């Protein structure tokens, strides 16, 4: 009986190719998750900035009205106002944004912003 000498390595290219495809798939998923996380962070920062500016602009109407205006702007930017303090004409806000999909299990992205007249800072 003769034996085929290349028999021990048969199919190894398939296994190596499947491992490479799996590695590429995992790397793609990680890159997508990082992209979505970064986008959520930017959305939270934008919502906090908008809410702080709106609250500071409405500060003359009182803290309750100013925070209501900030809440509206945070909501329009995809966020939720969870903290608002208005002292004189300076507004400090805290906004949360829920990341999409599976990233939501890590909790919301939080951003803080402060706005007011330049002379008050």
N, C-alpha and C positions, 0 to 999 in steps of 0.2 A: 504494500500500500504506500502510495505517495501522499505526502501532506502538502497543502498549500501554505507557503511560507508567509504570505501577507494576511493570513486569516486573523491574527491577533489584533490587528489595528482596523479591522473592518468596522465602519460606522462611527469611527472616532471623529471624523470631520462633521458628521451630523450633530453629534453631541457638542462639539466646540461651537458650531454655528448657532445652535439653540441657546447655548450659554451667552454668546455674544448678543443675540437678539434680546434675550432677557435683560441683560445689562443695559442695553440701549433703551429698552422700555422703562426700566426703573429710573434711569437718568432723565428721560423725558418727563416722567411723572413728577420727579423732584423739581425739575426746572419749571414745570407748569405750576406746581404748588407755590414755589417761591415767587413766581410772577403774580399769582392771585393774591398772595400775602402782601406783596409790595403795593399792588393796586389798592388793596383795602386800607393799607397804612396811609397812602396818599389821599384816599377819599376821606378818611377820618380827619386828617390834617386840614384839608380844604373845608370840610364841614365845620370844624372848630373855628377856623379863621373867619368864615362867613358868619357864624353865630356870634362870635365876639364882636365883630364889626357892627352887626345889626343891633346887638344889645347896647353897645356903647353909643350908637347913633340915637337910640330910643331912650337913653338913660334919663333924659329930661322929663319923660313921662312917668318916671318912678321905676323902682327895681322890678316889680311884678310885670309891668308892661314891657320893660326892656327884656326880661328873661323870656316872656312869651314870644317876642319878636325873634330872639335868638333861637328858641325852640323851633319856630317855623322855618328859619333858614337852615338849621341843622338837618331838619327833616327833608327839605328840598334837595339837600346834597347827600342824601342817603344815610344820614346819621341820626342819633337819638341823643338829645341833650340830657345829661344826667347830673350836671352841676352848673350852677350859675350864681355868681355873686356880683352885684353892682354896687360900687361905693363911689359916690360923687359921679364922675363921668367915666370911670374906669370899669370895664366889664371883664371878668375872668370866667371862662366856661370850660366845661369838661364834656366831651362828646364820645359816644361809643358807636362803632360800626361793626356789624356782624359780617365776618368773612363768608364767602359763598361755599356751598357744598360741604365736603368733608372737613375743610378747615374750620368750620363752625365749632367743632368739638374742642378746639383750643381756646375758645372764648372770644369775646369781642376785642377789637382793636380800639385802644383808648388814645385820645389826643386832647391836649389842653391848649388854650390860646387866651391871650389877654389883649385888650384893645382900649384905646381912649385917646384923648387929645395929647399931642406931643408935649405940651407944657406940663402935663400931669405926671409924666414918666420920670 
